[in-house]
Amino acid sequence: GHGLLVDAGAVSSVGAAGLILGCGRGLTTQLHGLACDAVRAVEYVDAAGQLHVADSVIDPDVFWMARGGGGNFPGIVTKFTMQAFSRPEEIQVTRCVWQKYRAKAAIKAWLARGEELVDPARKLFTNLQIWNRPSVTEVFIHCFDCSKAEKQWAKAAMDFIKSSAGAAWCEVKTRTWLDLILYESGYYNDVFTLAPGTPKEDGLLDPLNGWGPRGMYVASKNGGHMGKEWKVSDALLDDVLEMVHNTGPKPEYGVMIEWYLTSGPKVRETPHSATAYGHRDANWVLHYKHQWVPSDLAMMETMMQHHHDLATAIDRHLPCGNFYNYIDNDMPCAATNEAWLQAHFSDVPRMHTIKERADPSAVFRSRLTRAGGDDPSQPPVATPSPASDELRFEQLSQGTCAAVGLHPITRPAMCEAAAKALKLSDIVVKLTEDAARPEGCYLYNDELLWMGVSPLSAGRGAETSTPGESRLPICASRPDDSAQRPAAGRAPQAAAPSSRRRRRSSSKSLSDALMREAIH
C-alpha cells in the first residue's frame, strides 16, 4: 500500500460513508481532526438522479451539509475526496483495569489529564470503558510512532491515574496499525470468518465480520451525551456507576459505557460554522450502549427500559446534546424533532434551507422533511375504483385501537400516509423497539411521529400517565366493514360507546391492496 490512512473509525463493520457524513471520530482524531474535517469534495446523486460534485467552491452549501449533516444529506454520496495522512507504523498500547469501587477515582483522574492527552504533540489516543459485568473500568492510552521520551510521558499520565485510583491490573503491548485495527474489529475474539488460506486482513473487507454482525450480541441500542468540562460532578458519576455496576441488567458485557475525548487543537482549528457538526466546543462524548441476543424478547424489554432510564438520569447532569454517530432517536431530553436536531447540529435553520433547495420534493426522507405540501416521500396512493372501501384514520386520546373497533397501523408507509391525512406536524415516522411504547403508529407530545415495532408492544395503547408526556395511537378503520379481522394475536372486540374521545379524524380512500398492506 501507500502507507496512508484517512480519519475514520477503527471497527471494520462500521460503514465509512455514514461515519464520514456524521463527522465521526476515530483513533487519530487528536492527531488530524474529525472525519468530516478531512473531506475535500463529495460526488453525489441528487433527487432528480443527476450526478454532481460539491466542494468549498462548487455548491458550498451542499458541501457544508456533507461535513456533519449525517443522514440529512440531500442526496446519495458516491465518492468522497479526502485528505490522507501518514499511517503510524508502531503503536504502544497501555491498558489498565480497575475494580468497580475504584471506578469513580479513575474516571476523575483520567478527565483531569484530558486537556494534555488531546494535544496532538503527544501523539496519543485514549478512551475509558465501563462494563456492567464484569464490573470494571478500563483506561487505554495509545501512543503512535512515539519516541522514548513520548512513551515516558504517556506512562507518566497513566501512572497519575493509577496513583489517584489505586491498584490496577495493567499491560503494555506493541502493535502495528493493521494489528490494531484487527484487534479493535474483533479478529482475536473469534468474530471473523475467513476461508482457508485467506489473509487475515482480507477479513476487514467483509462487512459481515466483526463485533456487530458476529459478536455475542447482535441487537443493540446506542445513545450519548456531550460534555464541555474536564471535570464532572460526583452526582453524575454516582448515577452512572450505580445504574451500570449495581442495578443494571446482568448479562455479561450487556451494558457498556465508552468515554471518548472529542476535542483538541486539531478539532477546534476548524471553525464551528464551517461544518454541520454541532459540538466543536465539547471535550468528550459519554457513549452508552445496551446489547442483547435478538431472540430474547424479555431481555430486549429490560435493556430498552434501562437505556431510557440511564439517559434520563444523565439528562439531570448534562446538556441535551449527542454525537451523531451514536444516534439515539428516543432521546428523552429532545421532546420535539427540532430539539433533536438542535442536539446534534451547528446550524439547523441552514440545514432546512439547504434541504428545501436541494430536495424540494423530499425524495430523501430525513428529520429535515417538513410537513405539508406534496411530498414524494409519502407512499403512492392509487386512485380508488368505485368499489373501493374507505379507510378512515383516527388519533385517540385514550385506550387502544382495538378497544374502539379500530386497527393499529403497523406499516411505516401507512403511518406516514395517516399523518399526512390528519395534517400532523410530523410526517416522517421513526421506529422504536421500546416494548413500553404503544403498538404501531402513534404521535409523541403532539409533535413526533413514531411507530412501536416491538412484539411486546402488542395491545399497548395511549400513554398519558407521565406529566408533560403523551403518546397517542393513530388507528385505521373501514367503518362499513364490521367483520374486518383484528390485528394478529387478538380476538375481535366490540366498538366502545360513541362517547369515546378522539383527537383527530380524517377519511381517505385507498386501494384494497394498500389497505391490506397497512393493517394485515
N, C-alpha and C positions, 0 to 999 in steps of 0.2 A: 504494500500500500504506500501511501504518500506520507504516513506519519502524522496525519491531521485529524482533527475532530471538530464537530460543531456542538455548541451548547445545547444539550438536550437531556433527557432522562437517562437513568442508569439501568433500568429494567427492560429486558427485551420485549416483553409483552405490552408495553406502553406504546400507543400509536404516536408516531413522530408528528403528524400533521396536527392532531388535536393538542398535543403538548406545546408545539410552537405557536399556534394561533392563540392559545390561552396564556402565553408568556410564562411557560413552565420553568421550574428550577431544576438543577442537577448537581453533579459532583463538582463542576467547575464554575458555579455561579459566582463565587467570590473572586475567582481569577479573571473572568471575562464578562460577567453580567448575566442577565436572564436570557432565556432562549429567544424571545422576540427582539431583543436588542441587537442580535446578530443578523436579523433579516434585512436584506438589501433590496429585494424585489419579490413579488409574487406573480405567478401566471395563474389565471383563473377563468372559469367559465361563468358567465353571468346568467341572469334569469331568462334571457332570450336565447341562450345557447351559444353566445358569441365568446370567442377566446380573447382575453385582454391581458395586459401587463400593467401592474401598478408599482410605482416606487415613489421616492421623495419628490420627483419632478412630474411624472406621469400619473395623474389621478392620486394626489397625495392623501385625499380623504379615505379612499379605499385602502391605500397602503397603511394609513394610521389604524384603521379598523383591523387589519391583518396582524397588527402587533398588539395582541392582548384582548381582542374582541371575542375570541373563542368561537363558539358555535353560532354567534350572531353575525358572523361574516356573511355578506350578501352574495355568495357565490360558492363555487366548488374549486378549491385550490388544486391545481395540477402540478405546480412546481414552485419550490422555494429557492431563491438565490440567497446564500448566507455567507457571512464572514467565517472562514475556518481558522483554527488555531493549532499550534503545535501540540501533538499528543504527548503526555508525560510517559516516560519510559519506566520509571520506578516509583512506586507508591508505598510509603511506610504507613501501615495501619495499626493504630493503637486502640485497643478496646478494653474498657473496664466495666465491671458489673458489680452493682450494689444490691443488697437485700432491701426489702421494702421499707424497713424502719430507717434506712439511711437515704431514701429517695429525695426527700424534701431538701436536705442539705446539699446533695449532689446537684440538683436542678438549680438551686440558687447560686452555687459556686460556678457552675458552667455558664449561666447567664451573666454573671459578674465579669467574666473574661470575654464576653461576646464581642465587644467593640474591637478588641485586639485580634480576636480569631477571624473576623471578616476582613481584615486588612490584606489586600492582595499581595503585599510584600512578604507575608508569612507563608503563602503558597499552600493554604490549608482548605480542607472541607471538614466540617464537624456536624454531628447530629446527636440527638438524645432520644432513646426509645424507652417506653414504659409498657410493660405487659401485665395482663391480669393474672395469668398463670403460665409459667412461674411468675411470682410477684416480684419482679426485679426491674431495675433501671440500668440502662446501658448508655455509655458515652463512647462515641467513636471520634477519633481525630486522624484524618488522612493528611499526609504530607507529600506533595507532588514534586519529584525530582529535587529533593531538598539536600542542601549541603549539611555537613556535620553540625555546624552552628544552628542551622534552621531546625534540624531534628532535635537538638538540645532544647531549643525554645519550645517546640511542641511538647516535649517530655515535661518541661517545667510547668506548662499550662495544665497538663493532666495531673501532675504532682500536686498542684494547687487545689484541684478539685478533690483529690484523694485526701489531702490534709484537712480539708473542710468537712468532708462527708464521712471520713473514717475508712475502715478496712474495706478493700475491694479485691476481687479477682481480676487480674489484668493479663493481657497477652499482646505481643507485638509481632506483626507479620509483614513481610515484604512481598508485594505483588506487582506483576506487570499490569498495564492498562487492560489488556484482554482478560487476564485472570480476574481482575477486579469486577469487570462487567459480568463475567460468568458467575462469579460469587454472588453479586447483587441479584442476578436473574434467577438464581436457584439451581444452577448446574450441579453444585456439590451437595444438594439436598434431594437429588433424585426426582426433580420435576421437569426433566428434559427427556425426550425420546429421540434417539438417533439411530439410523440404520447402521448396521455393522460396517466399519471402515470409514464412516463419515467423520471428518474433522469436527472436534467439539465446537469450534467457533461457528460452523455452519448451523448449529442448533439455534443460534441467536437470530437467524433469518426466518425461523418458523414462528409465527405469532401464536401458535398453539402450545409452545413451550413456555415454561416459567411458572411463577407463583400463581398468577391469576387463573390461567386455564387448567393447570395440573397440580396445583397445591392442595394442601389438606382441606381448605375451604374455598369453594368457588363463588358462592354468593357473598356479597359484601355491601356495606353502606358506609360512605365517606362523609366527612364534614371537617370544619376547621374554623379557627379564629385567628385574626392577625393581631400582633402586639407591637407597640411602638416604644416600649421602655425596656431597658436592660435589667430590670428587676420586676418581680411580680409580687402580689400580696400573699401573705400566708393563707388568707381565706380562699384564694383561688386554688393554691396547691392542696390545701386540706380537702376542698370539694373534689378535685380531680382524683387525688390519690385514694380518698375514701371510696369513691364510686368505681375506680378501676381495681384497686387491690383488695378491698374488703367486702363491698356489697354488690360488685358487678357479676355478670354471668361467669359460670365456672369453666366452660370448655377451654382447654389449654390453647394459648395463643389466639383466643377468640376476640379479645379487645386489645387494640394496640394504639398507643399514643406515639406519634412521631413529631418531634420538635425540630424544626429546621430553621436555620438562620437565612433570611432572605435579603439582607441588606449588605452594605459595604460601599466603598467608593466607586467600584465598577457598576454597581446597580444604580447609584444615585447620580452618576455622571450623565445619564440620560434624563432629560427634564420630565417632570411629572406629566406635562401636557403633550409630550411628544408621542405617546402611545396610549392605547385604550386601557392598558393595565393600571389598576387603581391604587396600588399600595407601595409606592416607592418610598413612602415615609415610614413603612413598617420595618421593624428589625427582625421579626420572626413570624412563622406560622405554627400554630398548635394544631396539628392534623390528627384527627381521631378516626379510627376505622374499626367497624364491627364486621366479623366474618363468620360464616357458618356453612354447614352442609345443606345444600338446597332442599333435599328431601325431608329435612327435619323442620316441619312447619311450626311446631311448638317453640323450638329454639329461635326460629326466624322472628316470631312474635316477641319473644323475650329480648332478642338483640335489637329489634327496631324500637321497642319501648325504652330500652336502656340508652340507645343512641339519642333519642329525643330528650330523655331526662338529663343526660350528660351535657348536651348542647344547651339546654335551658339553664343548667347550673352555671356553665361558663358564661352565658349571657349576663349573669349578675355581676361579672367582674371585668369583662372586656367589651369593647365596642362591637357593633354589628358589622363585621367585615370578614370576608373569607377569600382564600386563594382559589382562583377559578378552577385549577386543575384538581382540586379536592372538592368538586362540586357537590352541593347538598341542596336539592330542590325543596327540602322541607325545613329550611332554617327557621326555628321558632321566632327569632328576632326580626325577621323580614315578613311583616304582616301583609304586604302588598307586593305586586310584581315590580313596581318602581323602586320600592325599598330594597328588594332583592338585587336589582340592577345596581343601585347605588352602593350596595355592599361589596361590589366586585370591580367596578369600572371607574375610570377617571373623569369621564365627561358623558353622562347618559344622554343629555339633550343632543349633543353632537352625534351620538350613535343613532338616535332616532332619525335625525336629519339625513344621515348617510344612507340608512336603511331605506327610507322612503324615496330617496332619489335613485339609488342603485337597484332597488327591487320594489317598485311601486305596487305591483300586483301581489306581493307577498308570496312569491313562488317558494322561497326558502323560509320555512316557518322557524321562528325563534321567539325569545321573550320580547323582542322588539316589535313583533307583529301587533298592530293596533286593531282594536275592534272597530266594526263599521265599514260599510262600503263593500264592493265586490272584492272577494278575496279568493284567488285560486287555490290557496292552501286549504280551503274547505272542500269537503268531498263533493263530487259532481252529483247533482240531483236530477234524476231522469224526469222527463215530462210525463205525468201520470196519464194513464188511459182513463176513460170514464168509469171503468170498473174498479179502479184502484181504491184501496182502503185509505182512510185518512188517519194520519198519525198526529197526535197532539202531545206536545212537550209541556211538562209542568214542573215547577220547582216547589218543593214542600217546605214548610217551616217546622214540621214536627213529624215523627214517625218514619215509617218505611214506605217504599213504593208499593210493595206487595200488600201492605195493610190497607191501602186505599184502592186496591184493584188495578194498580199500575205496574210497570215493569222497570227495574233498574237498567240503566244503559251501560252496557259492558264492552262497547267497542269505541275506541277513540274517535273514529270518524263521525259516528253518530253523536257522541258527546259534543263535539265541536259544532256539528250542524244544529244541535239543540241550543247551544249557547248563542249562535248567530240568530236563530229564530226568536229566542227570548230577549235578544238585544242586551246580552250581558256585557259587563265591562271587559271581560277576558274571553277570547275565543280560541286560545291555544291551550290544549289540555296538557297537563303534566301528570305523570303516573307515580303512584306511591304504593309500596308494598307493605306499608304500615297496617297491620291487621286491626288496629283500633279505629281505623277510618271507616266512613260509610261505604257500603257496597256500591261499586260503579261510579257513575258521574256525579259530582257534587261541586258546589260553589263555597269556597272558604272566605269568610268575612266579607261577603258581598263583592269580592274583588277578583279572586283567583280561581280558575277552573282546574279542578283536579279529578282524578279517577282512581278509586281504590281497586287494586288488582289482586290483592291477596285472597286466596281461597278462604281464609279465616275471617274475611270481612262479610261473608255471605249473611244476609239478614240484618246487618247493621244499618241503622237509619240516621236521622238527623242528630247532630251533637250541638247542644246549646247550654250544657251544664257549666262550662268554664266561662267565667265572666270575661267579656271582651272578645270571645271567640265563638264562631258558629260555622258549622259545616252542614249545608242544606242539600239534600239529594235532588237531582234532576231526573225525572222519570219520563217514560214513553208510554203511550196508550193508544189503542184503537177503540174508541168508545162504542162503536157499533158491533163489537165482537166480544161478547161476554165469555165466550168459550176459549178465548186465546190462552195458550198454555203459559204457566208461570215460569219464572227463572228456574234453572235446573236445581234439583235438590229440595224444592219446597212444594207443598201442596197448594192447590188453588185456595184463595181467601176471598171472602166477600168484600165488597167495597164498604168503606166506612160511611157513616151518615153524612149527609150533604153539608153538615156544619163544619166539616174539616177545613182547616185554614191552609191556604196556599199562598206562596209569594208571587208567582208569575204564571201565566198560562199563554200558550200560543198554539195555533193549528198550522200544520204544514203537510201538504200532500207529497207522498213519496211513492216510488215504485215498490211492488211486492218484494223484489229482490233486495232492495236496500233495507226494507223493513225487517226482513228475515235476518240480514246481516247484523242489524242493530240489537235485536232482542233475543236471538237464539244462541 
